[in-house]
Amino acid sequence: MKPKITIHYCVLCQWLLRAGWLAQELLSTFSDDLAEVAIAPASKGVFKIFYNDTQIWCREADGGFPEAKVLKRRVRDLLDPERNLGHIDK
């Protein structure tokens, strides 16, 4: 079964564009390997990303927002650790 990525973003903080951009980045890299990339509204400064039910990013715990290459590495490490991400791995 293919994994699902869910990006929870704070509506009040207006982080929808950032969430959408990261969703687009993940889909462009892993489109054939993911069942879904969802964007879910949240509040209170939340910006969290889940791989199925496993949290792989939290704005508060990880110190801000992920760079696309860092997020792609975290997804790859769970999805297919042997996968080469090209220039991202350099």
HTML snippet that shows the backbone in 3Dmol.js (N, CA, C, O; Angstrom):
<script src="https://3Dmol.org/build/3Dmol-min.js"></script>
<div id="view" style="width:600px;height:400px;position:relative"></div>
<script>
const pdb = `
ATOM      1  N   MET A   1       0.835  -1.191   0.000  1.00  0.00           N
ATOM      2  CA  MET A   1       0.000   0.000   0.000  1.00  0.00           C
ATOM      3  C   MET A   1       0.880   1.255   0.000  1.00  0.00           C
ATOM      4  O   MET A   1       1.844   1.352   0.759  1.00  0.00           O
ATOM      5  N   LYS A   2       0.538   2.184  -0.841  1.00  0.00           N
ATOM      6  CA  LYS A   2       1.326   3.404  -0.950  1.00  0.00           C
ATOM      7  C   LYS A   2       1.031   4.342   0.232  1.00  0.00           C
ATOM      8  O   LYS A   2      -0.097   4.391   0.723  1.00  0.00           O
ATOM      9  N   PRO A   3       2.046   5.080   0.682  1.00  0.00           N
ATOM     10  CA  PRO A   3       1.854   5.973   1.827  1.00  0.00           C
ATOM     11  C   PRO A   3       1.119   7.263   1.460  1.00  0.00           C
ATOM     12  O   PRO A   3       1.039   7.660   0.297  1.00  0.00           O
ATOM     13  N   LYS A   4       0.594   7.889   2.495  1.00  0.00           N
ATOM     14  CA  LYS A   4      -0.095   9.176   2.379  1.00  0.00           C
ATOM     15  C   LYS A   4       0.712  10.218   3.156  1.00  0.00           C
ATOM     16  O   LYS A   4       1.151   9.969   4.279  1.00  0.00           O
ATOM     17  N   ILE A   5       0.899  11.373   2.547  1.00  0.00           N
ATOM     18  CA  ILE A   5       1.540  12.506   3.205  1.00  0.00           C
ATOM     19  C   ILE A   5       0.447  13.522   3.525  1.00  0.00           C
ATOM     20  O   ILE A   5      -0.377  13.842   2.669  1.00  0.00           O
ATOM     21  N   THR A   6       0.440  14.029   4.754  1.00  0.00           N
ATOM     22  CA  THR A   6      -0.517  15.068   5.144  1.00  0.00           C
ATOM     23  C   THR A   6       0.254  16.249   5.721  1.00  0.00           C
ATOM     24  O   THR A   6       1.075  16.095   6.624  1.00  0.00           O
ATOM     25  N   ILE A   7      -0.027  17.425   5.182  1.00  0.00           N
ATOM     26  CA  ILE A   7       0.602  18.658   5.657  1.00  0.00           C
ATOM     27  C   ILE A   7      -0.470  19.468   6.382  1.00  0.00           C
ATOM     28  O   ILE A   7      -1.439  19.919   5.771  1.00  0.00           O
ATOM     29  N   HIS A   8      -0.287  19.647   7.692  1.00  0.00           N
ATOM     30  CA  HIS A   8      -1.202  20.448   8.501  1.00  0.00           C
ATOM     31  C   HIS A   8      -0.598  21.854   8.615  1.00  0.00           C
ATOM     32  O   HIS A   8       0.557  22.009   9.013  1.00  0.00           O
ATOM     33  N   TYR A   9      -1.381  22.865   8.266  1.00  0.00           N
ATOM     34  CA  TYR A   9      -0.866  24.237   8.269  1.00  0.00           C
ATOM     35  C   TYR A   9      -1.836  25.158   8.998  1.00  0.00           C
ATOM     36  O   TYR A   9      -3.046  24.931   8.980  1.00  0.00           O
ATOM     37  N   CYS A  10      -1.308  26.191   9.635  1.00  0.00           N
ATOM     38  CA  CYS A  10      -2.123  27.166  10.352  1.00  0.00           C
ATOM     39  C   CYS A  10      -2.803  28.115   9.363  1.00  0.00           C
ATOM     40  O   CYS A  10      -2.144  28.811   8.591  1.00  0.00           O
ATOM     41  N   VAL A  11      -4.125  28.124   9.407  1.00  0.00           N
ATOM     42  CA  VAL A  11      -4.918  29.003   8.541  1.00  0.00           C
ATOM     43  C   VAL A  11      -4.712  30.464   8.941  1.00  0.00           C
ATOM     44  O   VAL A  11      -4.567  31.332   8.081  1.00  0.00           O
ATOM     45  N   LEU A  12      -4.700  30.729  10.244  1.00  0.00           N
ATOM     46  CA  LEU A  12      -4.556  32.104  10.737  1.00  0.00           C
ATOM     47  C   LEU A  12      -3.214  32.714  10.356  1.00  0.00           C
ATOM     48  O   LEU A  12      -3.109  33.922  10.143  1.00  0.00           O
ATOM     49  N   CYS A  13      -2.185  31.868  10.272  1.00  0.00           N
ATOM     50  CA  CYS A  13      -0.841  32.329   9.900  1.00  0.00           C
ATOM     51  C   CYS A  13      -0.672  32.443   8.387  1.00  0.00           C
ATOM     52  O   CYS A  13       0.345  32.944   7.907  1.00  0.00           O
ATOM     53  N   GLN A  14      -1.665  31.981   7.644  1.00  0.00           N
ATOM     54  CA  GLN A  14      -1.676  32.046   6.180  1.00  0.00           C
ATOM     55  C   GLN A  14      -0.504  31.277   5.559  1.00  0.00           C
ATOM     56  O   GLN A  14       0.221  31.793   4.709  1.00  0.00           O
ATOM     57  N   TRP A  15      -0.346  30.037   6.008  1.00  0.00           N
ATOM     58  CA  TRP A  15       0.726  29.193   5.506  1.00  0.00           C
ATOM     59  C   TRP A  15       0.258  28.240   4.417  1.00  0.00           C
ATOM     60  O   TRP A  15       0.949  27.266   4.118  1.00  0.00           O
ATOM     61  N   LEU A  16      -0.892  28.496   3.820  1.00  0.00           N
ATOM     62  CA  LEU A  16      -1.416  27.637   2.762  1.00  0.00           C
ATOM     63  C   LEU A  16      -0.475  27.564   1.561  1.00  0.00           C
ATOM     64  O   LEU A  16      -0.229  26.476   1.042  1.00  0.00           O
ATOM     65  N   LEU A  17       0.048  28.686   1.119  1.00  0.00           N
ATOM     66  CA  LEU A  17       0.932  28.672  -0.045  1.00  0.00           C
ATOM     67  C   LEU A  17       2.190  27.846   0.204  1.00  0.00           C
ATOM     68  O   LEU A  17       2.655  27.130  -0.683  1.00  0.00           O
ATOM     69  N   ARG A  18       2.731  27.948   1.401  1.00  0.00           N
ATOM     70  CA  ARG A  18       3.922  27.165   1.753  1.00  0.00           C
ATOM     71  C   ARG A  18       3.574  25.672   1.751  1.00  0.00           C
ATOM     72  O   ARG A  18       4.330  24.855   1.225  1.00  0.00           O
ATOM     73  N   ALA A  19       2.427  25.323   2.342  1.00  0.00           N
ATOM     74  CA  ALA A  19       1.990  23.927   2.365  1.00  0.00           C
ATOM     75  C   ALA A  19       1.762  23.413   0.949  1.00  0.00           C
ATOM     76  O   ALA A  19       2.148  22.290   0.623  1.00  0.00           O
ATOM     77  N   GLY A  20       1.138  24.230   0.111  1.00  0.00           N
ATOM     78  CA  GLY A  20       0.876  23.848  -1.271  1.00  0.00           C
ATOM     79  C   GLY A  20       2.153  23.658  -2.068  1.00  0.00           C
ATOM     80  O   GLY A  20       2.263  22.733  -2.873  1.00  0.00           O
ATOM     81  N   TRP A  21       3.110  24.536  -1.841  1.00  0.00           N
ATOM     82  CA  TRP A  21       4.393  24.433  -2.542  1.00  0.00           C
ATOM     83  C   TRP A  21       5.116  23.143  -2.149  1.00  0.00           C
ATOM     84  O   TRP A  21       5.655  22.448  -3.010  1.00  0.00           O
ATOM     85  N   LEU A  22       5.131  22.820  -0.844  1.00  0.00           N
ATOM     86  CA  LEU A  22       5.792  21.594  -0.414  1.00  0.00           C
ATOM     87  C   LEU A  22       5.064  20.361  -0.939  1.00  0.00           C
ATOM     88  O   LEU A  22       5.704  19.371  -1.294  1.00  0.00           O
ATOM     89  N   ALA A  23       3.742  20.409  -0.993  1.00  0.00           N
ATOM     90  CA  ALA A  23       2.973  19.303  -1.566  1.00  0.00           C
ATOM     91  C   ALA A  23       3.351  19.112  -3.031  1.00  0.00           C
ATOM     92  O   ALA A  23       3.533  17.984  -3.489  1.00  0.00           O
ATOM     93  N   GLN A  24       3.467  20.206  -3.755  1.00  0.00           N
ATOM     94  CA  GLN A  24       3.859  20.151  -5.166  1.00  0.00           C
ATOM     95  C   GLN A  24       5.259  19.558  -5.317  1.00  0.00           C
ATOM     96  O   GLN A  24       5.491  18.741  -6.208  1.00  0.00           O
ATOM     97  N   GLU A  25       6.172  19.954  -4.472  1.00  0.00           N
ATOM     98  CA  GLU A  25       7.537  19.425  -4.519  1.00  0.00           C
ATOM     99  C   GLU A  25       7.553  17.916  -4.275  1.00  0.00           C
ATOM    100  O   GLU A  25       8.250  17.178  -4.971  1.00  0.00           O
ATOM    101  N   LEU A  26       6.787  17.464  -3.291  1.00  0.00           N
ATOM    102  CA  LEU A  26       6.739  16.030  -3.004  1.00  0.00           C
ATOM    103  C   LEU A  26       6.107  15.259  -4.155  1.00  0.00           C
ATOM    104  O   LEU A  26       6.586  14.186  -4.523  1.00  0.00           O
ATOM    105  N   LEU A  27       5.044  15.796  -4.718  1.00  0.00           N
ATOM    106  CA  LEU A  27       4.393  15.131  -5.837  1.00  0.00           C
ATOM    107  C   LEU A  27       5.285  15.085  -7.069  1.00  0.00           C
ATOM    108  O   LEU A  27       5.258  14.107  -7.816  1.00  0.00           O
ATOM    109  N   SER A  28       6.063  16.116  -7.287  1.00  0.00           N
ATOM    110  CA  SER A  28       6.934  16.124  -8.464  1.00  0.00           C
ATOM    111  C   SER A  28       8.047  15.081  -8.336  1.00  0.00           C
ATOM    112  O   SER A  28       8.541  14.574  -9.343  1.00  0.00           O
ATOM    113  N   THR A  29       8.435  14.764  -7.120  1.00  0.00           N
ATOM    114  CA  THR A  29       9.509  13.795  -6.899  1.00  0.00           C
ATOM    115  C   THR A  29       8.992  12.376  -6.689  1.00  0.00           C
ATOM    116  O   THR A  29       9.601  11.420  -7.170  1.00  0.00           O
ATOM    117  N   PHE A  30       7.875  12.226  -5.979  1.00  0.00           N
ATOM    118  CA  PHE A  30       7.410  10.902  -5.565  1.00  0.00           C
ATOM    119  C   PHE A  30       6.026  10.534  -6.092  1.00  0.00           C
ATOM    120  O   PHE A  30       5.378   9.653  -5.527  1.00  0.00           O
ATOM    121  N   SER A  31       5.559  11.172  -7.142  1.00  0.00           N
ATOM    122  CA  SER A  31       4.169  11.016  -7.588  1.00  0.00           C
ATOM    123  C   SER A  31       3.738   9.565  -7.788  1.00  0.00           C
ATOM    124  O   SER A  31       2.610   9.216  -7.439  1.00  0.00           O
ATOM    125  N   ASP A  32       4.591   8.721  -8.331  1.00  0.00           N
ATOM    126  CA  ASP A  32       4.215   7.330  -8.584  1.00  0.00           C
ATOM    127  C   ASP A  32       4.253   6.471  -7.326  1.00  0.00           C
ATOM    128  O   ASP A  32       3.721   5.361  -7.313  1.00  0.00           O
ATOM    129  N   ASP A  33       4.877   6.979  -6.276  1.00  0.00           N
ATOM    130  CA  ASP A  33       5.090   6.184  -5.068  1.00  0.00           C
ATOM    131  C   ASP A  33       4.183   6.562  -3.902  1.00  0.00           C
ATOM    132  O   ASP A  33       4.196   5.896  -2.867  1.00  0.00           O
ATOM    133  N   LEU A  34       3.398   7.623  -4.060  1.00  0.00           N
ATOM    134  CA  LEU A  34       2.517   8.085  -2.985  1.00  0.00           C
ATOM    135  C   LEU A  34       1.057   7.880  -3.357  1.00  0.00           C
ATOM    136  O   LEU A  34       0.670   8.067  -4.510  1.00  0.00           O
ATOM    137  N   ALA A  35       0.255   7.499  -2.381  1.00  0.00           N
ATOM    138  CA  ALA A  35      -1.181   7.358  -2.606  1.00  0.00           C
ATOM    139  C   ALA A  35      -1.836   8.728  -2.664  1.00  0.00           C
ATOM    140  O   ALA A  35      -2.797   8.942  -3.404  1.00  0.00           O
ATOM    141  N   GLU A  36      -1.296   9.664  -1.862  1.00  0.00           N
ATOM    142  CA  GLU A  36      -1.951  10.967  -1.726  1.00  0.00           C
ATOM    143  C   GLU A  36      -1.022  11.934  -1.015  1.00  0.00           C
ATOM    144  O   GLU A  36      -0.217  11.535  -0.174  1.00  0.00           O
ATOM    145  N   VAL A  37      -1.140  13.197  -1.358  1.00  0.00           N
ATOM    146  CA  VAL A  37      -0.542  14.278  -0.578  1.00  0.00           C
ATOM    147  C   VAL A  37      -1.695  15.223  -0.254  1.00  0.00           C
ATOM    148  O   VAL A  37      -2.281  15.837  -1.145  1.00  0.00           O
ATOM    149  N   ALA A  38      -2.007  15.330   1.024  1.00  0.00           N
ATOM    150  CA  ALA A  38      -3.151  16.130   1.468  1.00  0.00           C
ATOM    151  C   ALA A  38      -2.679  17.363   2.227  1.00  0.00           C
ATOM    152  O   ALA A  38      -1.633  17.354   2.876  1.00  0.00           O
ATOM    153  N   ILE A  39      -3.468  18.415   2.132  1.00  0.00           N
ATOM    154  CA  ILE A  39      -3.214  19.651   2.870  1.00  0.00           C
ATOM    155  C   ILE A  39      -4.401  19.855   3.794  1.00  0.00           C
ATOM    156  O   ILE A  39      -5.543  19.939   3.341  1.00  0.00           O
ATOM    157  N   ALA A  40      -4.127  19.934   5.104  1.00  0.00           N
ATOM    158  CA  ALA A  40      -5.192  20.009   6.099  1.00  0.00           C
ATOM    159  C   ALA A  40      -5.078  21.288   6.922  1.00  0.00           C
ATOM    160  O   ALA A  40      -4.014  21.567   7.475  1.00  0.00           O
ATOM    161  N   PRO A  41      -6.149  22.069   7.015  1.00  0.00           N
ATOM    162  CA  PRO A  41      -6.112  23.288   7.813  1.00  0.00           C
ATOM    163  C   PRO A  41      -5.991  22.981   9.304  1.00  0.00           C
ATOM    164  O   PRO A  41      -6.550  22.008   9.809  1.00  0.00           O
ATOM    165  N   ALA A  42      -5.249  23.838   9.984  1.00  0.00           N
ATOM    166  CA  ALA A  42      -5.061  23.737  11.428  1.00  0.00           C
ATOM    167  C   ALA A  42      -5.060  25.157  11.994  1.00  0.00           C
ATOM    168  O   ALA A  42      -5.403  26.106  11.289  1.00  0.00           O
ATOM    169  N   SER A  43      -4.682  25.302  13.242  1.00  0.00           N
ATOM    170  CA  SER A  43      -4.631  26.625  13.873  1.00  0.00           C
ATOM    171  C   SER A  43      -3.468  26.679  14.850  1.00  0.00           C
ATOM    172  O   SER A  43      -2.698  25.725  14.959  1.00  0.00           O
ATOM    173  N   LYS A  44      -3.342  27.783  15.553  1.00  0.00           N
ATOM    174  CA  LYS A  44      -2.367  27.966  16.632  1.00  0.00           C
ATOM    175  C   LYS A  44      -0.913  27.766  16.201  1.00  0.00           C
ATOM    176  O   LYS A  44      -0.110  27.217  16.955  1.00  0.00           O
ATOM    177  N   GLY A  45      -0.580  28.207  15.004  1.00  0.00           N
ATOM    178  CA  GLY A  45       0.806  28.151  14.561  1.00  0.00           C
ATOM    179  C   GLY A  45       1.299  26.779  14.143  1.00  0.00           C
ATOM    180  O   GLY A  45       2.505  26.556  14.037  1.00  0.00           O
ATOM    181  N   VAL A  46       0.384  25.866  13.908  1.00  0.00           N
ATOM    182  CA  VAL A  46       0.765  24.494  13.551  1.00  0.00           C
ATOM    183  C   VAL A  46       1.274  24.418  12.119  1.00  0.00           C
ATOM    184  O   VAL A  46       0.661  24.960  11.199  1.00  0.00           O
ATOM    185  N   PHE A  47       2.391  23.747  11.943  1.00  0.00           N
ATOM    186  CA  PHE A  47       2.874  23.340  10.632  1.00  0.00           C
ATOM    187  C   PHE A  47       3.570  22.008  10.848  1.00  0.00           C
ATOM    188  O   PHE A  47       4.738  21.951  11.231  1.00  0.00           O
ATOM    189  N   LYS A  48       2.817  20.921  10.591  1.00  0.00           N
ATOM    190  CA  LYS A  48       3.314  19.573  10.816  1.00  0.00           C
ATOM    191  C   LYS A  48       3.088  18.742   9.559  1.00  0.00           C
ATOM    192  O   LYS A  48       2.110  18.927   8.835  1.00  0.00           O
ATOM    193  N   ILE A  49       4.010  17.831   9.323  1.00  0.00           N
ATOM    194  CA  ILE A  49       3.915  16.961   8.158  1.00  0.00           C
ATOM    195  C   ILE A  49       3.993  15.516   8.635  1.00  0.00           C
ATOM    196  O   ILE A  49       4.859  15.152   9.430  1.00  0.00           O
ATOM    197  N   PHE A  50       3.066  14.701   8.131  1.00  0.00           N
ATOM    198  CA  PHE A  50       2.980  13.301   8.514  1.00  0.00           C
ATOM    199  C   PHE A  50       3.170  12.399   7.304  1.00  0.00           C
ATOM    200  O   PHE A  50       2.688  12.685   6.208  1.00  0.00           O
ATOM    201  N   TYR A  51       3.876  11.314   7.529  1.00  0.00           N
ATOM    202  CA  TYR A  51       4.019  10.213   6.571  1.00  0.00           C
ATOM    203  C   TYR A  51       3.168   9.111   7.162  1.00  0.00           C
ATOM    204  O   TYR A  51       3.549   8.495   8.157  1.00  0.00           O
ATOM    205  N   ASN A  52       2.006   8.856   6.553  1.00  0.00           N
ATOM    206  CA  ASN A  52       0.974   8.025   7.175  1.00  0.00           C
ATOM    207  C   ASN A  52       0.696   8.621   8.556  1.00  0.00           C
ATOM    208  O   ASN A  52       0.274   9.774   8.643  1.00  0.00           O
ATOM    209  N   ASP A  53       0.919   7.879   9.624  1.00  0.00           N
ATOM    210  CA  ASP A  53       0.652   8.417  10.967  1.00  0.00           C
ATOM    211  C   ASP A  53       1.912   8.851  11.695  1.00  0.00           C
ATOM    212  O   ASP A  53       1.857   9.189  12.878  1.00  0.00           O
ATOM    213  N   THR A  54       3.042   8.848  11.009  1.00  0.00           N
ATOM    214  CA  THR A  54       4.315   9.217  11.618  1.00  0.00           C
ATOM    215  C   THR A  54       4.647  10.670  11.304  1.00  0.00           C
ATOM    216  O   THR A  54       4.730  11.058  10.139  1.00  0.00           O
ATOM    217  N   GLN A  55       4.834  11.464  12.339  1.00  0.00           N
ATOM    218  CA  GLN A  55       5.208  12.866  12.131  1.00  0.00           C
ATOM    219  C   GLN A  55       6.654  12.928  11.652  1.00  0.00           C
ATOM    220  O   GLN A  55       7.554  12.377  12.285  1.00  0.00           O
ATOM    221  N   ILE A  56       6.864  13.608  10.522  1.00  0.00           N
ATOM    222  CA  ILE A  56       8.227  13.735   9.993  1.00  0.00           C
ATOM    223  C   ILE A  56       8.725  15.182  10.011  1.00  0.00           C
ATOM    224  O   ILE A  56       9.895  15.442   9.727  1.00  0.00           O
ATOM    225  N   TRP A  57       7.832  16.123  10.346  1.00  0.00           N
ATOM    226  CA  TRP A  57       8.262  17.515  10.506  1.00  0.00           C
ATOM    227  C   TRP A  57       7.301  18.235  11.429  1.00  0.00           C
ATOM    228  O   TRP A  57       6.086  18.049  11.348  1.00  0.00           O
ATOM    229  N   CYS A  58       7.852  19.059  12.306  1.00  0.00           N
ATOM    230  CA  CYS A  58       7.067  19.935  13.174  1.00  0.00           C
ATOM    231  C   CYS A  58       7.791  21.269  13.238  1.00  0.00           C
ATOM    232  O   CYS A  58       8.959  21.330  13.622  1.00  0.00           O
ATOM    233  N   ARG A  59       7.100  22.331  12.863  1.00  0.00           N
ATOM    234  CA  ARG A  59       7.727  23.654  12.834  1.00  0.00           C
ATOM    235  C   ARG A  59       8.357  24.008  14.173  1.00  0.00           C
ATOM    236  O   ARG A  59       9.469  24.536  14.206  1.00  0.00           O
ATOM    237  N   GLU A  60       7.682  23.732  15.265  1.00  0.00           N
ATOM    238  CA  GLU A  60       8.210  24.088  16.585  1.00  0.00           C
ATOM    239  C   GLU A  60       9.404  23.216  16.973  1.00  0.00           C
ATOM    240  O   GLU A  60      10.431  23.731  17.416  1.00  0.00           O
ATOM    241  N   ALA A  61       9.276  21.916  16.810  1.00  0.00           N
ATOM    242  CA  ALA A  61      10.345  20.996  17.217  1.00  0.00           C
ATOM    243  C   ALA A  61      11.562  21.065  16.297  1.00  0.00           C
ATOM    244  O   ALA A  61      12.697  20.931  16.753  1.00  0.00           O
ATOM    245  N   ASP A  62      11.323  21.274  14.998  1.00  0.00           N
ATOM    246  CA  ASP A  62      12.417  21.270  14.023  1.00  0.00           C
ATOM    247  C   ASP A  62      12.971  22.654  13.723  1.00  0.00           C
ATOM    248  O   ASP A  62      13.884  22.791  12.909  1.00  0.00           O
ATOM    249  N   GLY A  63      12.436  23.674  14.362  1.00  0.00           N
ATOM    250  CA  GLY A  63      13.006  25.011  14.229  1.00  0.00           C
ATOM    251  C   GLY A  63      12.660  25.741  12.945  1.00  0.00           C
ATOM    252  O   GLY A  63      13.538  26.325  12.311  1.00  0.00           O
ATOM    253  N   GLY A  64      11.409  25.718  12.556  1.00  0.00           N
ATOM    254  CA  GLY A  64      10.980  26.470  11.374  1.00  0.00           C
ATOM    255  C   GLY A  64      10.361  25.567  10.329  1.00  0.00           C
ATOM    256  O   GLY A  64       9.823  24.504  10.639  1.00  0.00           O
ATOM    257  N   PHE A  65      10.445  26.003   9.099  1.00  0.00           N
ATOM    258  CA  PHE A  65       9.850  25.275   7.983  1.00  0.00           C
ATOM    259  C   PHE A  65      10.934  24.472   7.265  1.00  0.00           C
ATOM    260  O   PHE A  65      12.095  24.878   7.226  1.00  0.00           O
ATOM    261  N   PRO A  66      10.547  23.336   6.700  1.00  0.00           N
ATOM    262  CA  PRO A  66      11.557  22.513   6.020  1.00  0.00           C
ATOM    263  C   PRO A  66      11.932  23.074   4.657  1.00  0.00           C
ATOM    264  O   PRO A  66      11.095  23.621   3.940  1.00  0.00           O
ATOM    265  N   GLU A  67      13.198  22.929   4.316  1.00  0.00           N
ATOM    266  CA  GLU A  67      13.594  23.144   2.932  1.00  0.00           C
ATOM    267  C   GLU A  67      13.072  21.941   2.162  1.00  0.00           C
ATOM    268  O   GLU A  67      12.980  20.845   2.714  1.00  0.00           O
ATOM    269  N   ALA A  68      12.734  22.131   0.912  1.00  0.00           N
ATOM    270  CA  ALA A  68      12.194  21.041   0.103  1.00  0.00           C
ATOM    271  C   ALA A  68      13.141  19.844   0.080  1.00  0.00           C
ATOM    272  O   ALA A  68      12.691  18.702   0.182  1.00  0.00           O
ATOM    273  N   LYS A  69      14.443  20.087  -0.051  1.00  0.00           N
ATOM    274  CA  LYS A  69      15.385  18.970  -0.132  1.00  0.00           C
ATOM    275  C   LYS A  69      15.444  18.181   1.167  1.00  0.00           C
ATOM    276  O   LYS A  69      15.615  16.962   1.136  1.00  0.00           O
ATOM    277  N   VAL A  70      15.307  18.846   2.299  1.00  0.00           N
ATOM    278  CA  VAL A  70      15.321  18.159   3.593  1.00  0.00           C
ATOM    279  C   VAL A  70      14.066  17.302   3.740  1.00  0.00           C
ATOM    280  O   VAL A  70      14.143  16.155   4.181  1.00  0.00           O
ATOM    281  N   LEU A  71      12.923  17.852   3.374  1.00  0.00           N
ATOM    282  CA  LEU A  71      11.675  17.098   3.445  1.00  0.00           C
ATOM    283  C   LEU A  71      11.699  15.901   2.501  1.00  0.00           C
ATOM    284  O   LEU A  71      11.251  14.813   2.864  1.00  0.00           O
ATOM    285  N   LYS A  72      12.213  16.095   1.309  1.00  0.00           N
ATOM    286  CA  LYS A  72      12.301  14.990   0.346  1.00  0.00           C
ATOM    287  C   LYS A  72      13.199  13.875   0.879  1.00  0.00           C
ATOM    288  O   LYS A  72      12.903  12.696   0.683  1.00  0.00           O
ATOM    289  N   ARG A  73      14.276  14.232   1.540  1.00  0.00           N
ATOM    290  CA  ARG A  73      15.155  13.213   2.121  1.00  0.00           C
ATOM    291  C   ARG A  73      14.424  12.421   3.205  1.00  0.00           C
ATOM    292  O   ARG A  73      14.564  11.201   3.287  1.00  0.00           O
ATOM    293  N   ARG A  74      13.643  13.119   4.040  1.00  0.00           N
ATOM    294  CA  ARG A  74      12.912  12.428   5.109  1.00  0.00           C
ATOM    295  C   ARG A  74      11.868  11.477   4.540  1.00  0.00           C
ATOM    296  O   ARG A  74      11.684  10.370   5.048  1.00  0.00           O
ATOM    297  N   VAL A  75      11.191  11.910   3.490  1.00  0.00           N
ATOM    298  CA  VAL A  75      10.202  11.038   2.848  1.00  0.00           C
ATOM    299  C   VAL A  75      10.912   9.855   2.199  1.00  0.00           C
ATOM    300  O   VAL A  75      10.486   8.712   2.364  1.00  0.00           O
ATOM    301  N   ARG A  76      11.974  10.114   1.472  1.00  0.00           N
ATOM    302  CA  ARG A  76      12.739   9.050   0.818  1.00  0.00           C
ATOM    303  C   ARG A  76      13.244   8.028   1.825  1.00  0.00           C
ATOM    304  O   ARG A  76      13.182   6.825   1.572  1.00  0.00           O
ATOM    305  N   ASP A  77      13.747   8.498   2.970  1.00  0.00           N
ATOM    306  CA  ASP A  77      14.304   7.591   3.970  1.00  0.00           C
ATOM    307  C   ASP A  77      13.265   6.610   4.503  1.00  0.00           C
ATOM    308  O   ASP A  77      13.617   5.503   4.911  1.00  0.00           O
ATOM    309  N   LEU A  78      12.004   6.993   4.507  1.00  0.00           N
ATOM    310  CA  LEU A  78      10.933   6.093   4.928  1.00  0.00           C
ATOM    311  C   LEU A  78      10.391   5.265   3.767  1.00  0.00           C
ATOM    312  O   LEU A  78      10.053   4.094   3.935  1.00  0.00           O
ATOM    313  N   LEU A  79      10.311   5.868   2.617  1.00  0.00           N
ATOM    314  CA  LEU A  79       9.709   5.235   1.442  1.00  0.00           C
ATOM    315  C   LEU A  79      10.640   4.229   0.772  1.00  0.00           C
ATOM    316  O   LEU A  79      10.259   3.092   0.496  1.00  0.00           O
ATOM    317  N   ASP A  80      11.876   4.679   0.517  1.00  0.00           N
ATOM    318  CA  ASP A  80      12.836   3.856  -0.223  1.00  0.00           C
ATOM    319  C   ASP A  80      14.243   4.381   0.068  1.00  0.00           C
ATOM    320  O   ASP A  80      14.784   5.167  -0.710  1.00  0.00           O
ATOM    321  N   PRO A  81      14.842   3.947   1.192  1.00  0.00           N
ATOM    322  CA  PRO A  81      16.138   4.499   1.616  1.00  0.00           C
ATOM    323  C   PRO A  81      17.255   4.396   0.583  1.00  0.00           C
ATOM    324  O   PRO A  81      18.206   5.176   0.625  1.00  0.00           O
ATOM    325  N   GLU A  82      17.153   3.455  -0.332  1.00  0.00           N
ATOM    326  CA  GLU A  82      18.195   3.270  -1.341  1.00  0.00           C
ATOM    327  C   GLU A  82      18.019   4.188  -2.547  1.00  0.00           C
ATOM    328  O   GLU A  82      18.904   4.256  -3.401  1.00  0.00           O
ATOM    329  N   ARG A  83      16.905   4.886  -2.630  1.00  0.00           N
ATOM    330  CA  ARG A  83      16.598   5.729  -3.787  1.00  0.00           C
ATOM    331  C   ARG A  83      17.547   6.914  -3.873  1.00  0.00           C
ATOM    332  O   ARG A  83      17.826   7.578  -2.875  1.00  0.00           O
ATOM    333  N   ASN A  84      18.033   7.164  -5.063  1.00  0.00           N
ATOM    334  CA  ASN A  84      18.911   8.305  -5.324  1.00  0.00           C
ATOM    335  C   ASN A  84      18.037   9.504  -5.707  1.00  0.00           C
ATOM    336  O   ASN A  84      17.211   9.419  -6.616  1.00  0.00           O
ATOM    337  N   LEU A  85      18.231  10.606  -5.010  1.00  0.00           N
ATOM    338  CA  LEU A  85      17.478  11.828  -5.298  1.00  0.00           C
ATOM    339  C   LEU A  85      18.261  12.788  -6.183  1.00  0.00           C
ATOM    340  O   LEU A  85      17.926  13.969  -6.265  1.00  0.00           O
ATOM    341  N   GLY A  86      19.285  12.297  -6.833  1.00  0.00           N
ATOM    342  CA  GLY A  86      20.043  13.130  -7.763  1.00  0.00           C
ATOM    343  C   GLY A  86      20.776  14.248  -7.073  1.00  0.00           C
ATOM    344  O   GLY A  86      21.495  14.018  -6.100  1.00  0.00           O
ATOM    345  N   HIS A  87      20.602  15.466  -7.567  1.00  0.00           N
ATOM    346  CA  HIS A  87      21.348  16.622  -7.048  1.00  0.00           C
ATOM    347  C   HIS A  87      21.022  16.927  -5.588  1.00  0.00           C
ATOM    348  O   HIS A  87      21.816  17.581  -4.912  1.00  0.00           O
ATOM    349  N   ILE A  88      19.887  16.475  -5.091  1.00  0.00           N
ATOM    350  CA  ILE A  88      19.528  16.703  -3.689  1.00  0.00           C
ATOM    351  C   ILE A  88      20.466  15.954  -2.748  1.00  0.00           C
ATOM    352  O   ILE A  88      20.721  16.405  -1.632  1.00  0.00           O
ATOM    353  N   ASP A  89      20.974  14.825  -3.192  1.00  0.00           N
ATOM    354  CA  ASP A  89      21.863  14.009  -2.362  1.00  0.00           C
ATOM    355  C   ASP A  89      23.314  14.485  -2.383  1.00  0.00           C
ATOM    356  O   ASP A  89      24.144  13.952  -1.647  1.00  0.00           O
ATOM    357  N   LYS A  90      23.627  15.457  -3.195  1.00  0.00           N
ATOM    358  CA  LYS A  90      25.020  15.929  -3.272  1.00  0.00           C
ATOM    359  C   LYS A  90      25.322  16.940  -2.196  1.00  0.00           C
ATOM    360  O   LYS A  90      26.445  17.438  -2.116  1.00  0.00           O
TER     361      LYS A  90
END
`;
const viewer = $3Dmol.createViewer("view");
viewer.addModel(pdb, "pdb");
viewer.setStyle({}, {cartoon: {color: "spectrum"}});
viewer.zoomTo();
viewer.render();
</script>
